[in-house]
Amino acid sequence: MSAMIETAGSASATERQNAARTSTLVSVVVNVLLTIVQIVVGILAKSQALVADGVHSLSDLLADFVVLFVNHHSHKDADDDHQYGHARFENAASLVLGVLLLVVGAGMLWTAADKLLHPEHIARVHPVALWVALLALAGKEGLFRYMLAVAKRVSSSMLIANAWHARSDAASSLVVAVGIVGNLLGYPLLDPLAALIVGIMVGKMGWEFSWDALHDLMDRALPADEVTAITATLAGTPGVLGVHDLRTRKMGDLAVIDAHIEVDPRISVTEGHLIAVRCHDRVMATHAVLNITVHVDPREECESHLLPLPPRDELACAVAAQLAQQAHQLHLHFVEGAVELDILLAETPVRPVDTASLRERFPALRQIRIFVEQRA
């Protein structure tokens, strides 16, 4: 018995999509301007650190286009090939961003190391490079704060990753400014050394993003506190006697959940299904869930399905033979390795049901109850 939850979260899909589009477009404009200014001025002012920072800004620009692409595809509806939707485009985007940062960082390290090994090729930096570095620092820090606020408002890990990418640029611009100041004060090695530090910072962040996204793509479970909270929500649903085999996996910024709930073994199938639906409603209202499947189990002390219990059809034939053509219904309850049989009759039987013979034929019968419908 199962039911499905389709979408849930702290923000609607439309809000998340619009927030991603707007914040990313702002980032594109800022990074286009900074990339052009930093690289051009860095080359003219002979500052390797400023050029490296400009390349870092260029990587941000490429990352922004990745985010725009993923933002469009991740909100597509489910289809035959992607029956849980396309939310994992966001996890893939975070992985791409991380790999991009790793590549950029490695390139920076290579270039800076070459300069440090050949200090005679290091030129004196023009003072205009310092002003550009400070301008870039202010612009990137402001961009980071703006993007992080938007990302937290809509709870998007992809946008948070992109915001911290902007913060890495801000931190690198600070290092670049220090390196340029050192060069201007007569310490030329500080400029390529600043570029080296920027490369290390970029590479470290790229590794963290890549590793985190890779785990999400490998069906990493939710944090323990979130699992505990979901378990409590299910266990607090009226009619639920226990929760077990709760499994979670991330899908973008949402979660896919499988859970088993235990209910009274004597209730009807429809009542058990209703309890499952209520579990779904409660989880959807309080947790960021894309989909949850709830399996309903009877609460029992032992595994009844492992014991030799009588098939329903054989038992039904035996009861029907005693009642002839009289209308009746059978309700079977498999409880603690035994069978409880309820016989519902439309009228008083012509002859009493021989419960002794039924018990003799079916030793697993622990209790037989006969009910006659009361007509108004």
Sine and cosine of phi, psi and omega as CSV:
sin_phi,cos_phi,sin_psi,cos_psi,sin_omega,cos_omega
0.00,0.00,0.82,-0.58,-0.06,-1.00
-0.48,-0.88,0.31,-0.95,0.08,-1.00
-0.54,-0.84,0.28,-0.96,-0.16,-0.99
-0.84,-0.54,0.58,-0.81,0.15,-0.99
-0.94,-0.35,0.76,-0.65,-0.14,-0.99
-1.00,-0.07,-0.76,0.65,-0.02,-1.00
-0.60,-0.80,0.55,-0.84,0.07,-1.00
-0.30,-0.95,0.29,-0.96,0.05,-1.00
0.43,-0.90,0.06,-1.00,-0.05,-1.00
-0.97,0.23,-0.33,0.94,0.02,-1.00
-0.64,-0.77,0.50,-0.86,0.00,-1.00
-0.94,0.34,0.31,-0.95,0.01,-1.00
-0.87,0.49,-0.61,0.79,0.00,-1.00
-0.92,0.40,-0.68,0.74,0.03,-1.00
-0.88,0.47,-0.69,0.73,0.00,-1.00
-0.90,0.43,-0.67,0.75,-0.02,-1.00
-0.92,0.40,-0.70,0.71,0.00,-1.00
-0.91,0.42,-0.65,0.76,0.01,-1.00
-0.90,0.44,-0.66,0.75,0.01,-1.00
-0.90,0.43,-0.67,0.74,-0.03,-1.00
-0.91,0.42,-0.73,0.68,-0.06,-1.00
-0.91,0.41,-0.76,0.65,-0.04,-1.00
-0.91,0.42,-0.58,0.81,-0.01,-1.00
-0.95,0.32,-0.61,0.79,0.05,-1.00
-0.90,0.43,-0.64,0.77,0.08,-1.00
-0.87,0.49,-0.69,0.72,0.02,-1.00
-0.89,0.45,-0.62,0.79,0.02,-1.00
-0.87,0.49,-0.74,0.67,-0.02,-1.00
-0.87,0.50,-0.74,0.68,-0.03,-1.00
-0.89,0.45,-0.71,0.70,-0.07,-1.00
-0.95,0.31,-0.52,0.86,0.08,-1.00
-0.88,0.47,-0.74,0.68,-0.02,-1.00
-0.90,0.43,-0.72,0.69,-0.04,-1.00
-0.92,0.40,-0.64,0.77,0.00,-1.00
-0.87,0.50,-0.74,0.68,-0.01,-1.00
-0.88,0.47,-0.76,0.65,-0.06,-1.00
-0.91,0.42,-0.72,0.69,-0.06,-1.00
-0.90,0.43,-0.73,0.69,-0.04,-1.00
-0.93,0.37,-0.71,0.70,-0.01,-1.00
-0.89,0.45,-0.77,0.64,-0.01,-1.00
-0.92,0.39,-0.61,0.79,0.00,-1.00
-0.87,0.49,-0.66,0.75,0.02,-1.00
-0.93,0.37,-0.72,0.69,-0.03,-1.00
-0.93,0.38,-0.58,0.82,-0.03,-1.00
-1.00,0.03,-0.01,1.00,0.04,-1.00
0.88,0.47,0.65,0.76,0.03,-1.00
-0.93,-0.37,0.95,-0.30,0.04,-1.00
-0.90,0.44,-0.61,0.80,-0.01,-1.00
-0.88,0.47,-0.65,0.76,-0.01,-1.00
-0.94,0.35,-0.61,0.79,0.07,-1.00
-0.89,0.45,-0.68,0.73,0.03,-1.00
-0.87,0.48,-0.64,0.77,0.03,-1.00
-0.92,0.40,-0.58,0.82,0.06,-1.00
-0.91,0.41,-0.63,0.78,0.07,-1.00
-0.90,0.44,-0.60,0.80,0.07,-1.00
-0.88,0.47,-0.67,0.74,0.05,-1.00
-0.89,0.45,-0.58,0.81,0.05,-1.00
-0.90,0.43,-0.62,0.79,0.05,-1.00
-0.90,0.43,-0.59,0.81,0.10,-0.99
-0.88,0.48,-0.65,0.76,0.00,-1.00
-0.89,0.45,-0.71,0.71,0.05,-1.00
-0.89,0.46,-0.63,0.78,0.02,-1.00
-0.89,0.45,-0.60,0.80,0.01,-1.00
-0.88,0.47,-0.64,0.77,0.02,-1.00
-0.93,0.38,-0.56,0.83,0.09,-1.00
-0.89,0.46,-0.69,0.72,0.00,-1.00
-0.89,0.46,-0.68,0.74,0.02,-1.00
-0.89,0.47,-0.67,0.74,0.01,-1.00
-0.89,0.45,-0.75,0.67,-0.04,-1.00
-0.93,0.38,-0.61,0.79,0.00,-1.00
-0.86,0.51,-0.57,0.82,0.03,-1.00
-0.95,0.32,-0.68,0.74,-0.12,-0.99
-1.00,0.10,-0.49,0.87,-0.09,-1.00
-0.94,0.33,-0.31,0.95,-0.02,-1.00
-0.98,-0.18,0.21,0.98,0.09,-1.00
-0.92,0.39,0.50,-0.86,0.02,-1.00
-0.93,0.36,0.32,-0.95,0.06,-1.00
-0.89,0.46,0.53,-0.85,0.06,-1.00
-0.67,-0.74,-0.11,-0.99,-0.07,-1.00
-0.90,0.44,-0.54,0.84,-0.02,-1.00
-1.00,0.05,-0.36,0.93,-0.01,-1.00
-0.73,-0.69,0.98,0.19,-0.17,-0.99
-0.97,0.26,-0.19,0.98,0.11,-0.99
-0.97,-0.23,0.20,0.98,-0.02,-1.00
1.00,0.01,-0.22,-0.97,-0.10,-1.00
-0.87,-0.49,0.43,0.90,-0.10,-1.00
-0.88,0.47,-0.43,0.90,-0.05,-1.00
-0.96,0.28,-0.08,1.00,0.19,-0.98
-0.84,0.54,-0.53,0.85,0.00,-1.00
-0.92,0.39,-0.67,0.74,0.05,-1.00
-0.90,0.44,-0.64,0.77,0.03,-1.00
-0.90,0.43,-0.61,0.79,0.01,-1.00
-0.89,0.45,-0.67,0.74,0.02,-1.00
-0.89,0.46,-0.60,0.80,0.04,-1.00
-0.92,0.40,-0.68,0.73,0.02,-1.00
-0.89,0.46,-0.69,0.72,0.02,-1.00
-0.87,0.49,-0.66,0.75,0.00,-1.00
-0.90,0.43,-0.70,0.71,0.01,-1.00
-0.90,0.44,-0.63,0.78,0.02,-1.00
-0.87,0.50,-0.70,0.72,0.02,-1.00
-0.90,0.43,-0.63,0.78,0.03,-1.00
-0.87,0.48,-0.70,0.72,-0.01,-1.00
-0.91,0.42,-0.72,0.69,0.00,-1.00
-0.88,0.47,-0.69,0.72,0.01,-1.00
-0.88,0.47,-0.67,0.75,0.02,-1.00
-0.89,0.46,-0.65,0.76,0.03,-1.00
-0.90,0.45,-0.65,0.76,0.03,-1.00
-0.90,0.44,-0.68,0.74,-0.01,-1.00
-0.89,0.46,-0.67,0.74,-0.02,-1.00
-0.88,0.47,-0.75,0.66,-0.04,-1.00
-0.92,0.40,-0.69,0.73,-0.02,-1.00
-0.91,0.41,-0.65,0.76,0.00,-1.00
-0.89,0.45,-0.62,0.78,0.02,-1.00
-0.88,0.47,-0.66,0.75,0.03,-1.00
-0.91,0.42,-0.65,0.76,-0.02,-1.00
-0.92,0.39,-0.49,0.87,0.03,-1.00
-0.98,0.20,-0.29,0.96,0.01,-1.00
-0.76,-0.65,0.93,0.36,-0.07,-1.00
-0.89,0.46,-0.34,0.94,-0.02,-1.00
-0.92,0.40,-0.29,0.96,-0.01,-1.00
-1.00,-0.05,0.01,1.00,-0.03,-1.00
-0.99,0.13,0.85,-0.52,-0.02,-1.00
-1.00,-0.06,0.29,-0.96,0.06,-1.00
-0.97,0.23,0.70,-0.71,-0.07,-1.00
-0.99,0.10,0.61,-0.79,0.06,-1.00
-0.97,0.23,0.62,-0.79,-0.04,-1.00
-0.84,0.54,-0.41,0.91,-0.02,-1.00
-0.89,0.46,-0.44,0.90,0.01,-1.00
-0.88,0.48,-0.58,0.82,0.00,-1.00
-0.90,0.43,-0.68,0.73,-0.01,-1.00
-0.91,0.42,-0.62,0.78,0.04,-1.00
-0.92,0.40,-0.64,0.77,0.02,-1.00
-0.89,0.46,-0.66,0.75,0.02,-1.00
-0.93,0.38,-0.61,0.79,0.06,-1.00
-0.89,0.46,-0.68,0.73,0.02,-1.00
-0.90,0.44,-0.64,0.77,0.02,-1.00
-0.86,0.51,-0.74,0.68,-0.01,-1.00
-0.91,0.42,-0.68,0.73,-0.03,-1.00
-0.91,0.42,-0.67,0.74,-0.05,-1.00
-0.96,0.29,-0.59,0.81,0.05,-1.00
-0.92,0.40,-0.65,0.76,0.06,-1.00
-0.90,0.43,-0.65,0.76,0.03,-1.00
-0.90,0.44,-0.66,0.75,0.03,-1.00
-0.86,0.50,-0.75,0.67,-0.05,-1.00
-0.90,0.44,-0.62,0.78,0.03,-1.00
-0.91,0.41,-0.75,0.66,-0.07,-1.00
-0.93,0.38,-0.61,0.79,0.01,-1.00
-0.92,0.40,-0.62,0.79,0.03,-1.00
-0.89,0.45,-0.67,0.74,0.02,-1.00
-0.91,0.41,-0.70,0.72,-0.03,-1.00
-0.88,0.47,-0.66,0.75,0.01,-1.00
-0.94,0.35,-0.56,0.83,-0.02,-1.00
-0.90,0.44,-0.59,0.81,-0.03,-1.00
-0.96,-0.27,0.07,1.00,0.05,-1.00
0.81,0.59,0.86,0.51,-0.01,-1.00
-0.89,-0.46,0.90,-0.44,0.02,-1.00
-0.92,0.38,-0.54,0.84,0.03,-1.00
-0.89,0.45,-0.70,0.71,0.00,-1.00
-0.94,0.34,-0.55,0.84,0.07,-1.00
-0.90,0.44,-0.67,0.75,0.04,-1.00
-0.88,0.48,-0.67,0.74,-0.01,-1.00
-0.93,0.37,-0.57,0.82,0.03,-1.00
-0.91,0.42,-0.70,0.71,0.02,-1.00
-0.93,0.37,-0.44,0.90,0.14,-0.99
-0.88,0.48,-0.67,0.74,0.05,-1.00
-0.91,0.41,-0.59,0.81,0.03,-1.00
-0.91,0.41,-0.60,0.80,0.05,-1.00
-0.89,0.47,-0.58,0.81,0.08,-1.00
-0.91,0.42,-0.65,0.76,0.01,-1.00
-0.90,0.44,-0.69,0.72,0.02,-1.00
-0.90,0.44,-0.65,0.76,0.00,-1.00
-0.91,0.41,-0.59,0.81,0.03,-1.00
-0.90,0.44,-0.56,0.83,0.05,-1.00
-0.91,0.42,-0.71,0.71,0.03,-1.00
-0.89,0.46,-0.66,0.75,0.00,-1.00
-0.88,0.47,-0.69,0.73,0.01,-1.00
-0.87,0.50,-0.67,0.74,0.03,-1.00
-0.90,0.44,-0.67,0.74,0.01,-1.00
-0.89,0.45,-0.65,0.76,0.01,-1.00
-0.92,0.39,-0.65,0.76,0.05,-1.00
-0.86,0.51,-0.69,0.72,0.02,-1.00
-0.88,0.48,-0.67,0.75,0.03,-1.00
-0.88,0.47,-0.68,0.73,-0.01,-1.00
-0.91,0.40,-0.46,0.89,-0.01,-1.00
-1.00,0.06,0.06,1.00,0.06,-1.00
0.98,-0.20,0.27,0.96,0.05,-1.00
-0.88,-0.47,0.99,0.17,-0.13,-0.99
-0.89,0.46,-0.46,0.89,-0.02,-1.00
-0.91,0.42,-0.36,0.93,-0.06,-1.00
-0.92,0.38,-0.44,0.90,0.01,-1.00
-0.93,0.36,-0.81,0.59,0.08,-1.00
-0.92,0.38,-0.47,0.88,0.06,-1.00
-0.91,0.42,-0.62,0.78,0.07,-1.00
-0.89,0.45,-0.66,0.76,0.04,-1.00
-0.89,0.46,-0.60,0.80,0.04,-1.00
-0.90,0.43,-0.69,0.72,0.01,-1.00
-0.89,0.45,-0.65,0.76,0.04,-1.00
-0.87,0.50,-0.67,0.74,0.02,-1.00
-0.88,0.48,-0.65,0.76,0.02,-1.00
-0.90,0.43,-0.68,0.73,0.01,-1.00
-0.88,0.47,-0.70,0.72,-0.02,-1.00
-0.91,0.41,-0.69,0.72,0.00,-1.00
-0.90,0.44,-0.65,0.76,0.01,-1.00
-0.89,0.46,-0.70,0.71,0.01,-1.00
-0.92,0.40,-0.60,0.80,0.05,-1.00
-0.89,0.46,-0.64,0.77,0.03,-1.00
-0.90,0.43,-0.69,0.72,-0.03,-1.00
-0.90,0.45,-0.70,0.71,0.01,-1.00
-0.90,0.44,-0.70,0.71,-0.04,-1.00
-0.89,0.45,-0.72,0.70,-0.03,-1.00
-0.90,0.44,-0.68,0.74,-0.01,-1.00
-0.91,0.41,-0.71,0.71,0.00,-1.00
-0.91,0.41,-0.61,0.79,0.01,-1.00
-0.88,0.47,-0.67,0.75,0.04,-1.00
-0.90,0.43,-0.62,0.78,0.04,-1.00
-0.90,0.44,-0.63,0.78,0.01,-1.00
-0.94,0.33,-0.30,0.95,0.04,-1.00
-0.99,-0.11,0.42,0.91,0.06,-1.00
0.89,0.45,0.72,0.69,0.08,-1.00
-0.90,0.43,0.65,-0.76,0.00,-1.00
-0.96,0.28,0.30,-0.95,0.08,-1.00
-0.93,0.37,0.36,-0.93,0.07,-1.00
-0.84,0.54,0.44,-0.90,-0.09,-1.00
-0.85,0.53,-0.60,0.80,-0.03,-1.00
-0.93,0.38,-0.57,0.82,0.04,-1.00
-0.95,0.33,-0.63,0.78,0.05,-1.00
-0.89,0.46,-0.67,0.74,0.03,-1.00
-0.88,0.47,-0.66,0.75,-0.01,-1.00
-0.91,0.40,-0.65,0.76,0.02,-1.00
-0.91,0.40,-0.67,0.75,0.04,-1.00
-0.86,0.51,-0.67,0.74,0.01,-1.00
-0.91,0.42,-0.61,0.79,0.03,-1.00
-0.89,0.45,-0.70,0.72,0.02,-1.00
-0.92,0.40,-0.72,0.70,-0.05,-1.00
-0.91,0.42,-0.44,0.90,-0.01,-1.00
-1.00,0.10,-0.02,1.00,0.03,-1.00
-0.97,0.26,0.77,-0.64,0.01,-1.00
-0.82,0.58,0.74,-0.67,0.01,-1.00
0.99,-0.15,-0.28,0.96,0.01,-1.00
-1.00,0.06,0.83,-0.56,-0.02,-1.00
-0.98,-0.18,-0.21,0.98,0.00,-1.00
-0.07,-1.00,0.36,-0.93,0.03,-1.00
-0.74,-0.67,0.73,-0.68,0.06,-1.00
-0.52,-0.86,0.15,-0.99,0.00,-1.00
0.76,0.65,0.71,0.70,0.07,-1.00
-0.99,0.13,0.86,-0.51,0.00,-1.00
-0.82,-0.57,0.64,-0.77,-0.02,-1.00
-0.75,-0.67,0.45,-0.89,0.12,-0.99
-0.47,-0.88,0.58,-0.82,-0.06,-1.00
-0.99,0.16,0.59,-0.80,0.06,-1.00
-0.68,-0.73,1.00,-0.09,-0.16,-0.99
0.92,0.40,-0.78,-0.62,0.04,-1.00
-0.99,-0.13,0.07,1.00,0.01,-1.00
-0.95,-0.31,-0.15,-0.99,-0.05,-1.00
-0.68,-0.73,0.52,-0.86,0.16,-0.99
-0.94,-0.34,0.76,-0.65,-0.16,-0.99
-0.79,-0.61,0.66,-0.75,0.20,-0.98
-0.86,-0.50,0.73,-0.68,-0.04,-1.00
-0.56,-0.83,0.52,-0.85,0.12,-0.99
-0.93,-0.37,0.78,-0.62,0.10,-1.00
-0.92,-0.40,0.51,-0.86,0.03,-1.00
-0.96,-0.28,0.71,-0.71,0.00,-1.00
-0.76,-0.65,0.17,-0.98,0.05,-1.00
-0.86,0.51,0.80,-0.59,-0.06,-1.00
-0.92,0.39,-0.21,0.98,-0.06,-1.00
-0.99,-0.11,-0.03,1.00,0.01,-1.00
-0.98,0.18,0.24,-0.97,-0.03,-1.00
-0.98,0.19,0.25,-0.97,0.05,-1.00
-0.87,0.49,-0.67,0.74,-0.03,-1.00
-0.91,0.42,-0.61,0.79,0.03,-1.00
-0.93,0.38,-0.65,0.76,0.06,-1.00
-0.88,0.47,-0.65,0.76,0.04,-1.00
-0.90,0.43,-0.64,0.77,0.01,-1.00
-0.89,0.46,-0.64,0.77,0.04,-1.00
-0.89,0.46,-0.65,0.76,0.02,-1.00
-0.89,0.46,-0.66,0.75,0.01,-1.00
-0.90,0.44,-0.64,0.77,0.04,-1.00
-0.90,0.44,-0.60,0.80,0.08,-1.00
-0.86,0.51,-0.69,0.72,0.02,-1.00
-0.87,0.50,-0.72,0.69,-0.04,-1.00
-0.88,0.47,-0.65,0.76,-0.03,-1.00
-0.93,0.36,-0.67,0.74,0.02,-1.00
-0.91,0.41,-0.67,0.74,-0.02,-1.00
-0.90,0.43,-0.55,0.84,-0.06,-1.00
-0.98,0.22,-0.35,0.94,-0.15,-0.99
-0.84,-0.55,-0.11,0.99,-0.05,-1.00
-0.70,-0.72,0.42,-0.91,0.03,-1.00
-0.99,0.13,1.00,0.02,-0.12,-0.99
-0.84,-0.54,0.77,-0.64,0.09,-1.00
-1.00,0.09,-0.66,0.75,-0.08,-1.00
-0.40,-0.92,0.66,-0.75,0.07,-1.00
-0.66,-0.75,0.75,-0.66,0.07,-1.00
-0.93,-0.36,0.84,-0.55,-0.03,-1.00
-0.93,-0.38,0.84,-0.55,0.06,-1.00
-0.98,-0.19,0.75,-0.67,-0.05,-1.00
-0.99,-0.14,0.84,-0.54,0.05,-1.00
-0.91,-0.42,0.58,-0.81,0.13,-0.99
-0.96,0.29,0.62,-0.79,0.06,-1.00
-0.97,0.23,0.88,-0.47,-0.04,-1.00
-0.55,-0.84,0.36,-0.93,-0.04,-1.00
-1.00,0.05,-0.35,0.94,0.03,-1.00
-0.62,-0.79,0.17,-0.98,-0.07,-1.00
-0.99,0.10,0.99,-0.10,-0.05,-1.00
-0.89,0.45,-0.54,0.84,-0.08,-1.00
-0.95,0.32,-0.17,0.99,0.04,-1.00
-1.00,-0.05,-0.10,1.00,-0.04,-1.00
-0.99,-0.17,0.41,-0.91,-0.02,-1.00
-0.97,0.26,0.98,0.19,0.00,-1.00
-1.00,-0.05,0.49,-0.87,-0.06,-1.00
-0.95,0.33,0.66,-0.75,0.08,-1.00
-0.90,0.44,0.55,-0.83,-0.03,-1.00
-0.87,0.49,-0.65,0.76,-0.08,-1.00
-0.90,0.43,-0.61,0.79,0.03,-1.00
-0.92,0.40,-0.68,0.73,0.00,-1.00
-0.91,0.42,-0.64,0.77,0.00,-1.00
-0.90,0.43,-0.63,0.78,0.02,-1.00
-0.91,0.41,-0.64,0.77,-0.01,-1.00
-0.91,0.42,-0.67,0.75,0.01,-1.00
-0.93,0.36,-0.66,0.75,-0.02,-1.00
-0.89,0.46,-0.58,0.82,0.01,-1.00
-0.90,0.44,-0.55,0.83,0.01,-1.00
-0.98,0.20,-0.55,0.83,-0.07,-1.00
-1.00,-0.04,-0.01,1.00,-0.02,-1.00
0.82,0.58,-0.84,-0.54,-0.06,-1.00
-0.99,-0.10,0.12,0.99,-0.06,-1.00
-0.92,0.40,0.73,-0.68,0.00,-1.00
-0.90,0.43,0.72,-0.70,-0.01,-1.00
-0.36,-0.93,0.28,-0.96,0.10,-1.00
-0.75,-0.66,0.53,-0.85,0.04,-1.00
-0.90,-0.44,0.72,-0.70,0.13,-0.99
-0.87,-0.50,0.88,-0.48,0.00,-1.00
-0.96,-0.27,0.71,-0.70,0.07,-1.00
-0.84,-0.53,0.91,-0.42,0.04,-1.00
-1.00,-0.05,0.98,-0.19,-0.14,-0.99
-0.80,-0.60,0.84,-0.55,0.11,-0.99
0.77,0.63,0.73,0.68,0.09,-1.00
0.98,0.21,0.19,0.98,0.01,-1.00
-0.67,-0.74,0.12,-0.99,-0.04,-1.00
-0.90,-0.44,0.75,-0.66,0.18,-0.98
-0.94,-0.33,0.84,-0.54,-0.09,-1.00
-0.94,-0.34,0.83,-0.56,0.12,-0.99
-0.94,-0.33,0.81,-0.58,0.04,-1.00
-0.94,-0.34,0.88,-0.48,-0.01,-1.00
-0.97,-0.24,0.86,-0.51,-0.04,-1.00
-0.93,-0.37,0.58,-0.82,0.02,-1.00
-0.97,0.23,-0.41,0.91,0.02,-1.00
-0.45,-0.89,0.20,-0.98,-0.01,-1.00
-0.88,0.48,0.74,-0.67,-0.05,-1.00
-0.92,0.40,0.51,-0.86,0.03,-1.00
-0.90,0.44,-0.63,0.77,0.08,-1.00
-0.75,-0.67,0.54,-0.84,-0.05,-1.00
-0.91,0.41,0.50,-0.87,0.05,-1.00
-0.96,0.29,0.75,-0.66,-0.02,-1.00
-0.99,0.13,1.00,0.07,-0.04,-1.00
-0.93,0.37,-0.48,0.88,-0.02,-1.00
-0.90,0.44,-0.69,0.73,-0.01,-1.00
-0.93,0.38,-0.56,0.83,0.05,-1.00
-0.91,0.42,-0.68,0.73,0.01,-1.00
-0.92,0.40,-0.57,0.82,0.00,-1.00
-0.92,0.39,-0.65,0.76,-0.01,-1.00
-0.97,0.26,-0.56,0.83,-0.03,-1.00
-0.83,-0.56,1.00,0.03,-0.06,-1.00
-0.87,0.50,-0.37,0.93,-0.03,-1.00
-0.96,0.28,-0.20,0.98,0.02,-1.00
-0.92,0.38,0.90,-0.44,0.00,-1.00
-0.99,-0.11,-0.53,0.85,-0.07,-1.00
-0.50,-0.87,0.66,-0.75,0.06,-1.00
-0.82,-0.58,0.84,-0.55,0.01,-1.00
-0.86,-0.51,0.70,-0.71,-0.02,-1.00
-0.88,-0.47,0.80,-0.60,-0.03,-1.00
-0.85,-0.52,0.71,-0.71,0.05,-1.00
-0.93,-0.37,0.76,-0.65,-0.03,-1.00
-0.90,0.44,0.73,-0.68,0.04,-1.00
-0.99,-0.10,0.88,-0.47,-0.03,-1.00
-1.00,-0.03,0.63,-0.77,-0.01,-1.00
-0.95,0.30,0.00,0.00,0.00,0.00
